[in-house]
Amino acid sequence: MKLGCWTEARSIEEKKWTQACGMHKQQHFGALGLLWKRVEEISSLDTKIDSGALILSLQLQVSFTNVELDEIKVHDTVIRTSYIISGQHFFKPALSEKPAGTVGGGE
């Protein structure tokens, strides 16, 4: 299966879930791509992301809002095994913390 098909199917399921819960995209927490961590090495199973905008952004910050990530246009391409090279460093997506005052979740 092509990655694009998987990404599209994931987006449709996410949309159905958020509509059922009455949530909007801006209310998501823990979304991959909102927070990035520098890592020393990557695995041969990791998937490289080619995004000039994200490369430049990671030189200035490692935490993004949904709006910023939408502007960079990588929201639907980031998966757990993604990585990107910015400067001379590898970066991988990290799960962001749940915002204070929120309830629920499968923790």
N, C-alpha and C positions, 0 to 999 in steps of 0.2 A: 504494500500500500504506500502510496506517495505521502510524503510528509505534509504536503499542502492539503490533501484530503483529510488526514488525521486532524490537522489544525482547524479546518473548517468544521468538521464534525464536533470537535471539542467546543468550539465557539457557539454552535447551535445549542448544544446541551447546556452550556453555561448560561446562555440567554434564557432558555426555558426555566432553569433553576432559579435565576434571579427574578424572573417575572413571577414565578410561583411564590417566592418568598417576599415579594414586594420590595426588593432591593434594587438599587441603581448601581451602575458600574463604579461610581465614585465611592460607594460604601464598602467595597471589597477590601479585605485586609488579608495579608499573607499572600498576595498575588505575586507570582514569580516575575521578576524584572523590576519591582519597585525598590529592591535593595540588592546591592552587589557586594561581593567580598573578593578581596585579592587572594589568589591562591598561588602556591609555589609551582605546582605542576598540574597537568590534566591527564585524563585517561584516553586511551585509544578509542573508547566508546563515546567520548564526549563529542558534541556537535558544535562546530564553529559557526558563529553568527558574523555575517559581513554587513556592518552598518557603520558608515562613516560618522553619522550623527551620534550614535551611541559611543563610539570610540572617543570622539571629542568631548562628549559630556562626562564620561568616566574620568577624564583628566581633571575635572573640576569638582565632581560630586559622585557619591555612590548610592545616594538615596533619592528616589524620584516619586512624584505624585502620579496618579493615573493620567492626569492631563498632560504632564511632561512626557510620560511614556507614550501616550497617543501621538504627541507631536513628533517624537523620534521614530514612530511607526515600527516598533518591534514587539508590541504587545502580543500578537498572535504567533510570533516565531520563537519566543522564549520557552524552553522546557527545562526540566531539572538537570539535564546533562549538557545544557548550553554552556558555551564559554566564548569569550571575546578577548582579543589582545588590544590593550590600550597602552601606548608608550611601549615599555619593555615588560609589562606585567600582564599576567593572565587574570581575568575576572570571571566569576561564576555567579549566577543568581542565588540569592539567599532568601529564605522566608522572612518577611518582616514581622515584627511583633504585633500582636493584637492591640488595637488602640485602647487606651484606658477608658473604663466605663462601659465596655461592650460585654454582652453576655452570650453564652451559648458556645457552640463549636464542639467538635469531637475530640477534646483533649483528654 
